[in-house]
Amino acid sequence: MSDPVIEARAHLARAVKQHGRDHEITRQARAAYQEARLVAYVQATVDAAPPLSPETRAKVAAILAGAPALDAASTEEAAA
């Protein structure tokens, strides 16, 4: 299986070569490359971390979903 980050980087390089640095196709390829790098980073971080508590999982999920991270006080209030 090939590495998605390497594939995205190669696609970006082809886009720059064929269309130039400021073309819409290149911008899309750059965004896809950044996304692939982020996914790889998050996966490596999760793999290296100890098991997460349900509270920590909820915080991480909220961050990834674009919501503000839950702090301990708001988590306790929600549980009450």
PyMOL commands that set and color helices and strands:
alter all, ss='L'
color gray80, all
select helices_A, chain A and resi 4-19+24-48+54-65+72-79
alter helices_A, ss='H'
color red, helices_A
deselect
rebuild
show_as cartoon
